[in-house]
């Protein structure tokens, strides 16, 4: 995919770092409860916990005393306590207590790093870059999460591969050949691409057989012979560092990334089915509409998990092929992926420039 001159002058795309000066999703809100939770974001071990008010806090996942993980410990009020010797830290990272501190001893002046963190739209968003930039680049957000007209399903992606493989997979609609009868669209054709320093938008035209306003059409998922195709726009966007897709007016999907390392990626795939077509539903009481939304949460779980399993298998195989022989060349025909790789490089270079200033 990359030219010889690019290969000679730049790091391989599969070794690119990330631009840390963006908000990444490190957990679902429901995953951070009473106990500390350890996560990894681009080789940074981080502990998440809730203080006495329920606010999520984020610190380096290490006790500076013996460097063990704070995620093994517990939360007491507004502080997190190390399991090993009981050292205590507040959300700013400062040590505020040592159980066996002598009368003539002062508290250690050690301090661990704290991270800007937000709880938004059902997810925990964390900013791993320069804290001064956290407010200048807001999280992408998932506005459909609380909207009464959208039914959500969430599938967690864990793949042993560089994040670039996952993004390329998501931006390349021609790989639908892999999923065969599992998806609601077919025959994509790339129409045009728009790109700038922060995003790539690829516009496909596809054929779909599902209409949300005709409930019976769900049977076409299981009986291909019943399918009647009609044209639908299929738009996919890499809004660095996350991904968004829409199919017609009925479906919207987000992929919220948490790159773990050069060979591991975690992400949340969030699928929304729109109820906008059911105009009578909008006249019902809000409490009833909330009941419907909550009752149908996860209704596409089996389908979404099946698609993820198929994708992860291919992505991990790509990674292993690269590790086994990094000199092998890919032959790419989808020009959207060239734009995607260009964006990844720009963002990685921007991270280095900010770090050096």
Secondary structure, 3 states (H helix, E strand, C coil): CCCHHHHHHCCCHHHCCCCCCCEEEEEEHHHCCCCCEEEEECCEEEEEEECCCCCEEEEECCCCCCCCCHHHCEEECCEEECCCCCCEEECCCEEEECCCCCCCCCCCCCECCECEEEEECCEEEEECCCHHHHHHCCCCCCCCCCCCCEEEEEEEEEECCCHHHHHHHHHCHHHHHHCHHHCCEEEEEEEEEEECCCEEEEEEEEEECCCCCCHHHHHHHCCHHHCCCEEEEEEEEEECCEEEEEECCCEEEEEEEEEEECCEEEEEEEEEEECCCCCCHHHCCHHHHHHHHHHCCCCCHHHHHHHHHHHHHHHHHHHHHHHHCCCCCCCCCCHHHHHHHHHHHHHHHHHHHHHHC
